[in-house]
Each structure stands twice: as structure tokens, then as C-alpha cells.
Amino acid sequence: MTRAETLPHGYPFRLVERAEPRGDGRVAVVLATADAQLHRSAPWPVTLVVEALAQAILLVVNPSGENDLRLVGLDKVRLYGEVVCGERLEVAVVESAAFGALRRYACRALAGGALVATAEVTVTG
């Protein structure tokens, strides 16, 4: 298990708690609830959901924090349901393409076992 203390994000911007290896070769990242900054009845804005996906990549791909990864692009961002405060997300991160220092990851977020968001996230580093 990898902890999020190596990430440059601090409270209240750190959404990732830990990375857990899964048997299917992918890594699921469990994300903290972002209820400190939002009203409990309001859904997360899409920007916060996408930030959670990007932070998941940092923890899965670069758990030691040695190399700086930079966000380059977001593609095919889709929300399939609301994420509300108090829910916990599991984000699966799978590398889908590479070109030089660029890496693209397919990210899927589940809340309560249901798909709530997907995105292709490109980073460099």
C-alpha cells in the first residue's frame, strides 16, 4: 500500500488517501471525501472529480515523488453520475499510450461500485 504523504498536495487539496495493488494488475486508488470545502448536499464539481483522477495518477505511477509529473491534457472526460460529499471513490489507473516523456492514462472512478467518471489524462515527466 502506498500512502499519499509523498504528494505535493496538502490539505484541503489532497484528495488521494492511498494506493492499493489489485489482483488484475491495475491499481485502485481510494480517494478521500472532499466534504471540508463543499456543502454536504452539493455534488462535487467536475473540476474536483478530474483533479481526483489526476492525483490518482501521481500516486500510482510515482509513489516515491522523485520525479515531477506535469499534467498536459485531459481528454474524453465523462461524468456518468454525481459524486456527493461523503462518498468514497475508487479510481483505476491504466497506462494506455506512451510517446517519449508523454504518458496517457485511462482513468475510471467508481463510487459505491457504480461507474461515475472516466477520463484520458496525459502527463509528462
Order of alpha helices (4+ residues) and beta strands (2+ residues): beta-beta-beta-alpha-beta-beta-beta-beta
